[in-house]
Every structure is written in structure tokens, then in C-alpha cells.
Amino acid sequence: MQATSVETTKWVMVAKEEDVPANGGACVIYKNEQIAIFNFKKRNEWYAAQNMCPHKKQMILSRGMIGDKECEPKVACPYHKKNFSLKTGENLNGEEYSIKTYPIKVEAGNVYIGGLE
């Protein structure tokens, strides 16, 4: 019989649910890393990604506009209009650079991000 590996994710509480505007984002800092968290209320979903737009290296994605492109939840950089998937981090404009995404969950009014070192 083969042993089964159970993956465990370390969850870190980073905010209260009411700290993040509905259908918008906010920035949290964890160990000097800026992370954008998004409350996509229209879809009843939450997302987390790096806050830095890789196009011009500006910390701005938490202020980006969220929406969807062909049912894929996305964030658009407010300065350069580069679009990134909130699920995978893929650049939806077809360019090579992408963003890092994180697992996120909300429990009892608290927002948690997983996979942080």
C-alpha cells in the first residue's frame, strides 16, 4: 500500500472582509511583499496576486479595474491597461510577462492568503 501525501497550505490572515471594497481591491503587505486582494462580489469570488504590474514595475494592481474576459476573471492595470487573469496570472494581452497569484479564502469575516513563505 502506497502512502498518501496530504498537501497542507499555511494560511495567513491579512485583512478583515470589510477592509476590501466590493468589486474592488486593496493592498496588504506581508514580510515586505505587496499583495493585491480582490473582492469580486459580482462573481462571489476572492482573488490574490502580486501588487506589482510587471510592465513598468509599479505597485498598482490593487487599484486596477476587475472584470472578466470571456468568463475569465481579470484585473487591468489602471496605468497601462495590461490585463491579467486573476486565476492563473497569465497576461491576457498575449505578452510574455505574467503575475504571481495566491490561494485566498474568507472565513468568519477574515481574509486569508495561502502559500506565503
Order of alpha helices (4+ residues) and beta strands (2+ residues): beta-beta-beta-beta-beta-beta-beta-beta-beta-beta-beta-beta
